[in-house]
Amino acid sequence: MLNFNFYNPTEIFFGENQIAEITKAIPKNAKVIVVYGGGSIKKNGIYDQVSQALRDFTWGEFAGIEPNPTYQTCMKAVAKIKQEGFDYILAVGGGSVIDGSKFIAAAANFSGEPWDILSKGAEISSALPIGVVLTLPATGSESNSFSVVSNSETHDKLPFASIEVQPKFAVLDPQVMKTLPQRQLTNGVVDAFVHTMEQYLTYSVDAKVQDRFAEGLLMTLMEEGPKLVSESVDYKVRANVMWSATMALNGLIGAGVPQDWATHMIGHEITAVYGLDHAQTLAIILPRMMAEQKETKRDKLLQYAERVLGLDIADEDSAIATAIELTEQFFHSVNMKTRLADYDIGEDAVNKITEQLERHGMTALGEHQAVTLEKSRNIIRASI
Amino acid sequence: MLNFNFYNPTEIFFGENQIAEITKAIPKNAKVIVVYGGGSIKKNGIYDQVSQALRDFTWGEFAGIEPNPTYQTCMKAVAKIKQEGFDYILAVGGGSVIDGSKFIAAAANFSGEPWDILSKGAEISSALPIGVVLTLPATGSESNSFSVVSNSETHDKLPFASIEVQPKFAVLDPQVMKTLPQRQLTNGVVDAFVHTMEQYLTYSVDAKVQDRFAEGLLMTLMEEGPKLVSESVDYKVRANVMWSATMALNGLIGAGVPQDWATHMIGHEITAVYGLDHAQTLAIILPRMMAEQKETKRDKLLQYAERVLGLDIADEDSAIATAIELTEQFFHSVNMKTRLADYDIGEDAVNKITEQLERHGMTALGEHQAVTLEKSRNIIRASI
């Protein structure tokens, strides 16, 4: 096991009717700005529940955080916060709303040029406190310190991280998933699955707890994911997927182990250029990444084949090939496509995405920095 | 899955040479009291590492917290703290030192009679901050809000819990286990194993993540435990056991599931009356509890048999019997005894322990409150 620090101070309120708990979790004298997305929360009743819980608070709202939240939109929220003196952000939404809120929280307190937070990794010394009402389980952003924000003008999609922007609390009520479109449920399952794989499918450092926890999440998502996108889904399935998605990226399974994230880096560029959903890009790249990195990941691929998929691994190469195939089949089982061509993207992606990777310095990706630009090019070509 | 709140704000510093990190984790202007036990930390170099890290702090010390820390000893520390104005506790030790430090931290700020915290569940509104250097992995006390303190005069052993006494940070350096006596290593493995079982072996609420995480801990402890008590143990084994013990009782695997704790309640009384180590009592009671509660725990016993022990469960009763037998064998494999008679305790325990349980109101224990006094009596009799 590698040395690690693990610190996750987000308080979780999990279960039915937990939205009312925000009343206790937000300081009484806070001036709250509710940040949300395209307005679906007004149709599914979540906005009403939040309004009801905030009835004794002073509060306002900022709507319109887009999927892949943009720097431009976030800065409009920052202007409103500064003008009206809000001092607490309540993010009501999925990963995009939460990621956007994290940037807003940091930028609102930042004395320099906020774009530097993303472009230069400028240090954040304080941020507005954030609470979360999660409406879409997927990214884990509700209980971690990471954020990814896009620049709509330059097509950059850049990450930042700071403990200052980690949510103080997150409400996870599986009932909010009832009204989600199937595409978002599918995205959530795939996103959580690939988050887990990025922290698991590397090389062994004999970290048995982390391995078994990751395997537990993968098995749960493989069992529950297909049920979630079926007609007769029940509360238990939603609850299991929601908790898996949070646990997949709250720092726990990645503590003390090597991490990969090459699939994410290539996926981010596909989203930036072609506008695919984040999870859609992951489902395309991961199977090809597994195949391309078969040798560097051999031991963990076999462990995955045996423990998660229950395969006989006597014939190693055959077991690995089957494991990759079953992974792609799992994506299909939750109605996720796994080829660029499924989105009418062809050969031109090979150069375009490789150039983007080069421009962002992504020339040695993965846990061994073994995914060179040439290998990324091969992976993208194989993904068409 | 049941509704739950999960909040664990303890920062973990895990790995070799992490004791130096306390320099960053304790506020610079703190006046630190180092609380420890019988002085083994002076022989194994940990006291020296802590002294070195604290060289720029104002600090003092309180030694002599005993195994099963007593109210009487803790109150001596409280007197010293009040007299000399310490405002930060650094607990250097195992579960007893940490549990004692939690009571000291609460009592130092308590305006009433501190015994009421234990005897009447008096509410704690503040406590001194606590940091931990863990020297013995076992109880999980380093990252939870629980404490158990004994009264040496009345033979009461009573728990309390408050987020106010949860450690701000905990240093987990597996190297500290190098010099531990085998008895303490054995105790640690068994303690962590039974903590996990108390939160796992109940009835299913279809909480798949929690179940798989618990199973991961049980499997890890069963694999690594016997290695830990052998001659040629290496760092990896120590690290896996240490992290398992923390994860076994930091609130995570118990969030959203029913919990048992009947084995602990009976075990506490055995320690109070006969002075056995906490883990020794658990290893005696758990196999008998499993047998006695075979019907109420049937589904989970079968799940344990199949997933953790890899048994064929076609013949259910036979699988359950084998699972109980293998659990007891596991205790033996880490050199832990599993009978009262192994400690020269005989028939008189049946009445004595049952009377203690009655005196403390422990008349309906377990996840179904199905362990009546009569059943406890049967369990104790079967444990001889």
Interface residues (C-beta under 8 A of the other chain):
Chain A: M1 L2 N3 F4 N5 F6 Y7 N8 P9 T10 E11 I12 F13 F14 G15 E16 N17 Q18 D206 A207 K208 V209 D211 R212 F213 E215 G216 L217 M219 T220 E223 E224 K236 A239 N240 W243 S244 M247 L252 A255 G256
Chain B: M1 L2 N3 F4 N5 F6 Y7 N8 P9 T10 E11 I12 F13 F14 G15 E16 N17 Q18 E21 D206 A207 K208 V209 D211 R212 F213 E215 G216 L217 M219 T220 E223 E224 K236 A239 N240 W243 S244 M247 L252 A255 G256
